[in-house]
């Protein structure tokens, strides 16, 4: 089962969620994780900016070029894109998976 995770650059000092304070987070446009990231940010009282990539490739590009400090997306999608990236070793997932918030 896919689980939303945080992807960051290996060189990033971010080691856990609170490290995203004041940072920009990218979520792919149309992702079911968009509502979840807003809820997580609100619950954790993080001052973070949420931006949307037009597709997963753009979201990964935003992360790899430093326009975003983290990407929040399903781990299985992230893993596939990172594997096919020019240098997959430049990315890492934060250790704790984040469960989807229950809605409805």
N, C-alpha and C positions, 0 to 999 in steps of 0.2 A: 504494500500500500504506500502510495506517495505521501510525503509529509513535507510541509513548507519548511524551508531552512534558509539561513542567512549565509550568503557567499560574500567573502571579502578577499582582498588581495593578500598574498602571503606577507608582503612588506607592511601591511597595515598594522597599527598598534591595537586595533579593536580585537579583544579577546572574548568579550561577552556583550550582551545587549546594551548595557549602560554605557559602553564605549561609543555608542552611536549618538550620544548627546551632542546636539549642534551640527550633526552631519546630514548629508543628503542620502536618501535611500531610494533606489529605483525598484519599481514594480512594473511588470509588463502590462501594457494597456489591455483591458479585457480579462485579466487574470482574476480568478476567484479569490486570490490572496490579497487583493487590494483592500477590501473591507477588513480583513484580518490584520493587515499591517497598521491601519488607522487605529484599530482597537488596541493592539499591542502598544503602540506609541502613546495612546491616551492612558491606558492602564499603568504604564511604566513612568508616565509623566515626563517623557523625553521631548526635548525641544529638537525635533528633527524635521527636515523638509522631505516630502514625498514627491517624486517625479515619476513619470511613466515613460517607458520605452515603447516605441510603436510595435515592436515584436521582441522575441527573446534575444535575437542577435544584437539588436540595438541596446537592450538592457545590459548584456554582457560587455558590449563595447563601452558603454557609459562607465561601467565598473573598471574595466581595464585601462581606460584613459584618465581615471581619477575624477570624472564628473559626478560619480557617486561613490560613497564609502562602502555601501553594501547593496546587495541585490536580494530580494526576498521572493522566493519562488519554490515550487515543488522540487524536492531533491532529485527525483528521477530526470526531470527536464534539465536541471542545472548540470547534473553529472554528464549527460550526453553532450551538451554544448561545450563543457569544459574539456572533455576528452578530445573533441575535435578542434579545440582552440590551437593557435600556433604554438603556444607554450603553456600547456595545462598546469605545470608546476607553479605558475604564478598566482594561483587561486587556492583558497581553502574554505571549507564550510566551518562555521562556528559549531562547537561541539554539541550543543543541546538542540535537538529537534524541537520545533514549535508546533503544537497541535492547532488545528483549525478551530477557531472559536465556534461554539454552537450558536446558530442563528435561527430565527424563525419563531 
